[in-house]
Amino acid sequence: MIYEKSLEDEIDWKVIDQLHTATNFFASTSTELKKLYFTLVGISIPILIKLSDDKLDRSLFISIFTLTLLFWILDSYTYFYQDKLREKMNVLFNNIKHRNIIKKTISEDNDEIIIEIDRTSKNRIWRSLFNYSMLLYLTMFIITLIASLLFWTNII
């Protein structure tokens, strides 16, 4: 049996290519956000310490908290849309597959081409905020929280 693309297949493949390009854009944006975050934190800490006469100041902790929270939200946004685009690609792949598969070999348990079916829209916001990629923000948030508590209790 020779595979012949239908008009619907051609359209779906074009849309999949566009969605893949957009997903790659969001992924590279996420990487660039992490680089920018660490650059800003690395620059702002010495500047804020110098501006406060070489002493720790509340503005240091507030600035790091603010930067961490801001970049965490921005990076979660990119992850959210990567996940959403992958879900759409999965639907299109399955449409192509079901249009072109021989009826007797249809298997419903192989519909997970890009992402698992149970992962699609369920808890997407939670996954966007708390995934392995976002652990660095959570880690920085906890470190800053501990340091600020030590500062406000006059331990450091």
Secondary structure, 3 states (H helix, E strand, C coil): CCCCCCHHHHHHHHHHHHHHHHHHHHHHHHHHHHHHHHHHHHHHHHHHHHHCCCCCCHHHHHHHHHHHHHHHHHHHHHHHHHHHHHHHHHHHHHHHHHHHCCHHHCCHHHCCCCCCHHHCCCCHHHHHHCCHHHHHHHHHHHHHHHHHHHHHCCCC
